[in-house]
Amino acid sequence: MALSPRPRPRFQILRPRRRHLIRPEALRRARPYGHPPSPPALVPPRRPLAPPPPPQARPVPPPLLEMISIIEGKHNLDPSIFSCLELSSLSLAGCTFPPPQPPSFVGFLKLTKLSLSEVELPPHGERQLEAMIAASPLLLELSLDNVHSFHHSEVWFVRGPNIRSLRIWAVDQDFGCRIGELPRLEDAAFLDSEVTTQVLCKTLEGIAHVESLDFNALMHQFSDNPPERFSFTFQNLRSLDLHACLDQISSTSLVFSILRCAPNLEKLEIEVGCYDDLVDDGTVEGFANAQTSDDIFPRLRCLVT
């Protein structure tokens, strides 16, 4: 006798009351009685997990340049040099400097040494260089060696609250550099063969408080002889290195004008030369011993000729 399918119950009784017995809706669906069980569903294989994304690389900050040295560059520097705010030393030779400054540039606040050699100034570069030096409050050493300009040079001033050492060496052209406020200057070297007597006296007055001076008295543009005695004294000067020309009255007079105003001089080195080969060694020796009877060297301990 064939069995008929079992009738479907009127009410679904799969109502679990406990939370841990609750199953998904698909598992609680009633299967009709008498129907053969359906084949198990094929579960698709799990996709392999994608590799985790690499950690996001942190942006690398630009290198902090502390020193730049360019020798015989023969080109215009890019204004991006003003973005190197960590510079402590800058040495340039044979290039055009400074480039136009961006409006956001506030100065090289950590610069301690600046050296320019055979550098050409662009139009109005004198004012830019003046502003850049003044905006470097930690600058200690400044060297301007044969800085020149192919256009009309403007007068500009070297100013710095902490500059200890200054070198200005200009052989063929007066590039307009003048001495401003340098309250802590200790060591100075100066040669500007194209300045007038008035400019030279102002320069010496601006560096009169130095302790060591290297001075070249080979001047070409003396409008008149220097005064016999300056209105100021080199009160702190202890070491003096002089370069003079014996067949130039103005050069010789300038040397003695400086010596008369240096009462505390302890070391004197004089290098003498001449444009006339007829000056003999006796003249040189006489120059070294001149006016010692006037007691212009009361504290002198070392004399080198």
KAQUI-V727554 format. One record per residue. PSI is psi in whole degrees, 0 to 359 (NA if undefined). OMEGA is omega in whole degrees, 0 to 359 (999 if undefined). NEAR is the number of other ideal C-beta (glycine too) atoms within 8 Angstrom. Layout:
# KAQUI-V727554
PSI | OMEGA | NEAR
PSI | OMEGA | NEAR
This chain:
# KAQUI-V727554
126 | 182 | 2
139 | 180 | 3
136 | 177 | 4
157 | 179 | 5
143 | 180 | 8
133 | 181 | 6
150 | 179 | 5
135 | 178 | 7
151 | 183 | 7
327 | 184 | 3
143 | 176 | 4
128 | 186 | 6
4 | 180 | 5
79 | 178 | 6
77 | 181 | 5
141 | 181 | 7
350 | 180 | 4
143 | 185 | 6
322 | 184 | 4
352 | 177 | 4
354 | 181 | 7
131 | 179 | 6
164 | 179 | 6
157 | 183 | 5
325 | 181 | 5
331 | 180 | 5
342 | 180 | 6
1 | 181 | 8
127 | 184 | 6
140 | 177 | 8
133 | 180 | 7
141 | 178 | 7
144 | 176 | 8
349 | 179 | 6
140 | 179 | 7
150 | 180 | 3
139 | 179 | 5
148 | 179 | 5
149 | 181 | 4
138 | 179 | 4
142 | 177 | 4
120 | 180 | 4
121 | 180 | 4
142 | 180 | 4
148 | 180 | 4
138 | 177 | 4
140 | 177 | 4
142 | 180 | 4
136 | 177 | 4
144 | 178 | 4
145 | 181 | 4
144 | 180 | 4
144 | 179 | 4
148 | 178 | 5
141 | 183 | 4
125 | 182 | 4
136 | 178 | 5
141 | 179 | 4
133 | 180 | 4
122 | 180 | 4
153 | 178 | 5
149 | 181 | 5
143 | 179 | 4
97 | 181 | 6
129 | 178 | 8
343 | 181 | 8
133 | 175 | 9
130 | 178 | 11
119 | 179 | 8
120 | 181 | 11
126 | 179 | 7
56 | 181 | 6
320 | 179 | 10
39 | 178 | 5
170 | 177 | 6
132 | 178 | 7
147 | 179 | 13
144 | 178 | 6
347 | 179 | 9
347 | 178 | 6
336 | 180 | 9
355 | 174 | 9
353 | 179 | 6
75 | 187 | 10
350 | 180 | 7
7 | 183 | 8
133 | 172 | 13
343 | 180 | 9
132 | 180 | 11
117 | 179 | 12
123 | 182 | 13
143 | 178 | 15
136 | 174 | 12
38 | 179 | 11
177 | 177 | 13
127 | 185 | 10
145 | 2 | 12
155 | 172 | 10
172 | 177 | 12
134 | 182 | 6
138 | 176 | 11
154 | 181 | 7
334 | 183 | 4
354 | 183 | 4
125 | 181 | 7
355 | 179 | 5
161 | 173 | 9
92 | 189 | 12
346 | 180 | 10
6 | 182 | 10
128 | 179 | 13
341 | 182 | 9
130 | 177 | 11
124 | 181 | 12
122 | 178 | 11
124 | 181 | 11
129 | 181 | 11
42 | 182 | 9
136 | 178 | 14
133 | 178 | 11
132 | 176 | 13
173 | 175 | 10
130 | 183 | 4
19 | 178 | 7
340 | 179 | 11
315 | 180 | 15
323 | 178 | 9
317 | 180 | 12
321 | 177 | 12
315 | 180 | 12
322 | 181 | 9
318 | 179 | 12
317 | 180 | 13
334 | 180 | 9
17 | 177 | 10
84 | 189 | 13
340 | 182 | 9
7 | 183 | 9
125 | 181 | 15
322 | 184 | 9
129 | 179 | 11
125 | 179 | 13
123 | 178 | 11
98 | 187 | 11
108 | 180 | 10
45 | 169 | 10
132 | 188 | 13
171 | 180 | 12
140 | 179 | 13
5 | 175 | 4
183 | 181 | 5
122 | 183 | 4
135 | 175 | 11
150 | 176 | 8
130 | 179 | 7
165 | 189 | 11
143 | 173 | 9
119 | 179 | 16
141 | 179 | 9
127 | 184 | 13
338 | 186 | 7
9 | 181 | 9
123 | 179 | 14
326 | 185 | 9
132 | 182 | 12
131 | 175 | 13
122 | 175 | 11
114 | 185 | 11
106 | 181 | 11
117 | 187 | 16
313 | 191 | 7
349 | 187 | 7
136 | 171 | 9
109 | 184 | 10
20 | 171 | 11
5 | 184 | 10
131 | 177 | 12
160 | 183 | 12
125 | 175 | 9
216 | 182 | 8
114 | 178 | 6
74 | 189 | 13
336 | 184 | 5
18 | 181 | 8
131 | 181 | 13
327 | 186 | 8
128 | 182 | 11
143 | 173 | 12
129 | 188 | 11
130 | 169 | 13
118 | 173 | 12
96 | 190 | 14
353 | 186 | 12
9 | 181 | 9
160 | 178 | 10
170 | 180 | 8
319 | 181 | 11
316 | 179 | 7
320 | 180 | 11
316 | 179 | 14
322 | 177 | 11
322 | 178 | 10
314 | 179 | 13
323 | 178 | 11
324 | 180 | 10
338 | 180 | 10
21 | 185 | 14
344 | 183 | 10
9 | 182 | 7
161 | 176 | 13
335 | 180 | 8
133 | 184 | 11
128 | 172 | 14
111 | 190 | 8
133 | 178 | 12
118 | 184 | 9
19 | 179 | 11
80 | 184 | 12
148 | 183 | 12
341 | 190 | 6
33 | 178 | 9
119 | 176 | 11
331 | 174 | 6
172 | 182 | 4
148 | 178 | 8
157 | 180 | 11
152 | 179 | 8
325 | 178 | 7
132 | 180 | 7
162 | 177 | 11
1 | 179 | 5
168 | 179 | 8
152 | 174 | 8
74 | 190 | 14
326 | 183 | 8
358 | 187 | 8
123 | 179 | 13
328 | 183 | 9
130 | 183 | 10
127 | 177 | 14
112 | 186 | 9
143 | 173 | 13
122 | 186 | 12
161 | 178 | 16
120 | 188 | 12
334 | 182 | 13
16 | 172 | 7
113 | 181 | 10
320 | 181 | 6
321 | 179 | 11
316 | 179 | 13
318 | 180 | 12
322 | 180 | 11
321 | 179 | 13
312 | 182 | 12
330 | 176 | 12
321 | 178 | 13
317 | 183 | 14
324 | 180 | 13
339 | 183 | 9
19 | 179 | 11
76 | 187 | 11
338 | 184 | 8
20 | 182 | 10
131 | 181 | 15
330 | 181 | 9
127 | 181 | 11
125 | 175 | 12
122 | 183 | 10
125 | 174 | 13
114 | 184 | 9
148 | 178 | 12
187 | 180 | 9
158 | 173 | 9
350 | 180 | 6
122 | 182 | 6
354 | 182 | 4
350 | 178 | 4
122 | 186 | 9
179 | 182 | 6
330 | 179 | 5
323 | 177 | 6
320 | 178 | 9
317 | 180 | 12
321 | 178 | 9
325 | 177 | 8
320 | 182 | 12
329 | 183 | 10
6 | 186 | 6
141 | 172 | 7
21 | 175 | 7
337 | 178 | 8
340 | 178 | 4
1 | 178 | 5
49 | 177 | 6
357 | 178 | 9
62 | 185 | 10
333 | 184 | 6
10 | 185 | 8
129 | 180 | 10
335 | 185 | 5
127 | 178 | 7
123 | 180 | 9
128 | 179 | 7
NA | 999 | 9
